[in-house]
Amino acid sequence: MPFREINSKMVEATVVPGQKMFSQRGAMLAYRGDVSFTPNIQGGQGGLMSMIGRRVANEATPLMTVEGNGTVMFGHGGHHIQVIQLTGDTLFVEADRLLAFDGTLQQGTMFMGSQGGVMGMVRGQVTGQGLFTTTLKGHGAVAVMAHGGVIELPITPGRAVHVDPQAYVAHHGDVRNKLSTALGWRDMVGRGSGEAFQLELTGSGAVYVQASEEKL
């Protein structure tokens, strides 16, 4: 289900019979046609286990199931929106950044400590994003929110990408991440002590970085 970008803070999705999508509650701005919005109590496409995983992860961002025949415009809080197209790979993103996504995508929850061991857990504490993150896997589109716009940086084998953890939005592909100290990198320009860390991503895929260090 493709999204059409109306402007940097609004997208429009086409809803067709027999297919569903999920959106964050309160994200619907307007719609045309015969479209229904139902509170989702089963954790999205992942069903009951996904819901349990989200509760354990403290990612209780409520979702709506969107079905019918028409078009829906989405936006939330005036945040910038980035549309990400998945072609079989997995997107790692915080639940509260999800604006809307295809119902064909398989939703899950991943413990960040499993990527980078102890450093993965440290990253969760430093970024304030918690120890878990939401995953979306398959073929379809995802609309995520960010502050100040987003840039997509490709990650290729042999060339690591380093990101300020506070500016990290999401990543997809076969990517490993680890947190490392970067004393003298951001401290040299008078930033806060939290930026003495940097997130190193390696492998094959892409990372999305926002032009801000604010959480949603």
C-alpha positions as CSV (number, residue, x, y, z in Angstrom):
1,M,0.0,0.0,0.0
2,P,2.0,3.0,-1.2
3,F,1.9,6.4,0.6
4,R,1.7,9.6,-1.4
5,E,3.6,12.4,0.2
6,I,1.3,15.5,0.3
7,N,4.0,17.6,2.0
8,S,6.8,17.0,4.6
9,K,4.3,16.5,7.4
10,M,1.3,14.8,5.7
11,V,0.9,11.6,3.7
12,E,-2.1,10.0,1.9
13,A,-2.7,6.2,1.7
14,T,-5.1,4.4,-0.6
15,V,-7.2,1.8,1.2
16,V,-8.6,-1.0,-0.9
17,P,-11.1,-3.8,-0.1
18,G,-9.5,-7.0,1.3
19,Q,-6.4,-5.2,2.6
20,K,-5.8,-3.5,5.9
21,M,-3.2,-1.1,7.3
22,F,-2.3,0.0,10.8
23,S,-1.9,3.6,12.1
24,Q,-1.1,5.3,15.3
25,R,-4.3,6.4,17.0
26,G,-5.0,10.1,16.5
27,A,-2.9,10.1,13.2
28,M,-5.9,10.3,10.9
29,L,-6.4,13.8,9.6
30,A,-9.1,13.3,7.0
31,Y,-10.4,10.6,4.7
32,R,-12.6,10.1,1.6
33,G,-14.7,7.0,0.8
34,D,-16.0,4.2,2.9
35,V,-13.2,3.7,5.4
36,S,-13.4,2.2,9.0
37,F,-11.1,2.7,11.9
38,T,-11.0,0.1,14.7
39,P,-8.9,0.1,17.8
40,N,-6.4,-2.7,17.5
41,I,-6.1,-4.9,20.6
42,Q,-4.0,-7.7,19.2
43,G,-0.7,-6.0,18.6
44,G,-1.0,-5.6,14.8
45,Q,-0.1,-8.2,12.3
46,G,1.9,-10.1,14.9
47,G,-1.2,-11.0,16.9
48,L,-1.3,-11.7,20.6
49,M,2.4,-12.5,21.0
50,S,3.2,-9.2,19.3
51,M,0.9,-7.4,21.7
52,I,2.6,-9.1,24.7
53,G,6.0,-8.3,23.3
54,R,5.0,-4.7,23.0
55,R,3.8,-4.5,26.5
56,V,6.9,-6.2,27.9
57,A,9.0,-3.7,25.8
58,N,6.9,-0.8,27.2
59,E,6.0,0.0,23.7
60,A,2.3,0.5,24.2
61,T,1.7,3.0,21.4
62,P,-2.0,2.2,20.5
63,L,-2.8,1.2,17.0
64,M,-5.8,1.5,14.8
65,T,-6.8,-1.0,12.1
66,V,-7.8,0.9,8.9
67,E,-10.0,-0.9,6.3
68,G,-12.4,-0.2,3.5
69,N,-12.3,1.6,0.2
70,G,-11.0,5.1,-0.1
71,T,-8.1,7.4,0.8
72,V,-6.8,8.5,4.2
73,M,-4.5,11.4,5.1
74,F,-2.2,10.9,8.0
75,G,0.0,13.2,10.1
76,H,0.7,13.7,13.8
77,G,2.0,16.5,16.0
78,G,3.4,18.4,13.0
79,H,6.3,15.9,12.8
80,H,8.2,15.4,9.6
81,I,7.3,12.1,7.9
82,Q,9.6,9.7,6.1
83,V,8.1,6.9,3.9
84,I,10.2,3.8,3.8
85,Q,9.6,1.0,1.3
86,L,10.6,-2.5,2.4
87,T,11.3,-5.2,-0.1
88,G,11.6,-8.2,2.1
89,D,14.0,-6.9,4.7
90,T,13.4,-5.8,8.3
91,L,12.9,-2.3,9.6
92,F,14.0,-1.5,13.2
93,V,12.1,1.5,14.6
94,E,10.8,2.8,17.9
95,A,7.0,2.2,18.2
96,D,6.2,5.8,19.0
97,R,7.7,6.8,15.6
98,L,5.3,4.7,13.6
99,L,2.7,6.8,11.9
100,A,1.2,4.1,9.6
101,F,2.2,0.9,7.8
102,D,1.0,-1.8,5.5
103,G,-1.0,-4.6,7.2
104,T,1.1,-7.1,5.1
105,L,4.2,-6.4,7.2
106,Q,5.0,-8.8,10.0
107,Q,5.3,-6.9,13.3
108,G,7.6,-8.0,16.2
109,T,9.7,-6.8,19.1
110,M,13.5,-7.2,19.4
111,F,15.6,-7.0,22.6
112,M,18.4,-4.5,21.8
113,G,20.9,-6.4,23.9
114,S,20.9,-9.1,21.2
115,Q,22.6,-6.6,18.8
116,G,25.9,-5.7,20.4
117,G,25.4,-7.5,23.7
118,V,25.9,-5.3,26.7
119,M,26.6,-2.3,24.5
120,G,23.2,-2.8,22.9
121,M,21.7,-2.4,26.4
122,V,23.8,0.7,27.1
123,R,22.6,2.2,23.9
124,G,19.0,1.8,25.1
125,Q,19.8,3.7,28.2
126,V,21.8,6.5,26.6
127,T,19.3,7.2,23.9
128,G,16.3,6.9,26.2
129,Q,14.7,4.5,23.7
130,G,14.5,1.6,26.1
131,L,16.0,-1.9,25.7
132,F,13.5,-3.1,23.0
133,T,12.6,-1.9,19.5
134,T,9.8,-2.7,17.1
135,T,10.5,-4.6,13.9
136,L,8.5,-4.7,10.7
137,K,9.4,-7.3,8.1
138,G,8.2,-8.0,4.5
139,H,7.1,-6.2,1.4
140,G,5.3,-2.9,2.0
141,A,5.5,0.7,3.0
142,V,6.0,2.3,6.4
143,A,5.6,6.0,7.3
144,V,7.7,7.1,10.3
145,M,7.9,10.4,12.2
146,A,11.0,12.5,13.0
147,H,12.0,16.0,14.1
148,G,13.3,18.4,11.5
149,G,13.4,16.1,8.5
150,V,15.2,12.9,7.7
151,I,18.2,11.8,5.6
152,E,18.8,8.2,4.4
153,L,22.4,7.1,4.7
154,P,23.3,3.8,2.9
155,I,25.3,1.2,4.9
156,T,27.7,-0.9,2.7
157,P,30.1,-3.7,3.7
158,G,33.4,-2.4,4.8
159,R,32.2,1.1,5.4
160,A,30.6,1.8,8.8
161,V,28.3,4.7,9.4
162,H,28.5,6.5,12.7
163,V,25.4,8.3,14.0
164,D,24.7,10.4,17.0
165,P,22.4,8.1,19.1
166,Q,20.0,11.0,19.8
167,A,19.5,11.6,16.0
168,Y,18.9,7.9,15.1
169,V,15.4,7.2,13.7
170,A,15.5,3.7,12.3
171,H,17.4,1.3,10.1
172,H,16.8,-1.6,7.8
173,G,18.7,-4.4,6.2
174,D,21.4,-6.8,7.4
175,V,22.9,-4.3,9.9
176,R,24.7,-4.7,13.1
177,N,25.0,-1.9,15.6
178,K,27.2,-1.1,18.6
179,L,27.7,1.9,20.8
180,S,31.1,3.3,21.3
181,T,32.6,6.2,23.2
182,A,33.5,9.2,21.1
183,L,35.2,11.5,23.5
184,G,36.4,14.6,21.7
185,W,34.0,14.1,18.7
186,R,31.0,16.1,19.8
187,D,32.3,17.4,23.1
188,M,34.7,19.6,21.1
189,V,31.7,21.8,19.9
190,G,30.2,22.2,23.4
191,R,27.5,19.6,23.2
192,G,26.0,17.7,26.1
193,S,27.8,14.7,27.8
194,G,25.4,12.3,26.2
195,E,27.0,12.8,22.9
196,A,30.3,11.3,24.1
197,F,28.8,8.2,22.5
198,Q,28.3,7.3,18.9
199,L,26.3,4.5,17.2
200,E,28.3,2.5,14.8
201,L,26.3,0.6,12.1
202,T,27.9,-2.0,9.8
203,G,26.7,-4.4,7.2
204,S,24.3,-3.8,4.3
205,G,21.2,-1.6,4.4
206,A,20.4,2.0,5.4
207,V,20.0,4.2,8.5
208,Y,17.6,7.1,8.8
209,V,18.9,10.2,10.7
210,Q,16.8,13.2,11.8
211,A,18.0,16.8,11.9
212,S,17.4,17.1,15.6
213,E,18.3,15.4,18.9
214,E,14.8,15.5,20.3
215,K,12.6,12.5,21.0
216,L,9.0,12.5,19.8
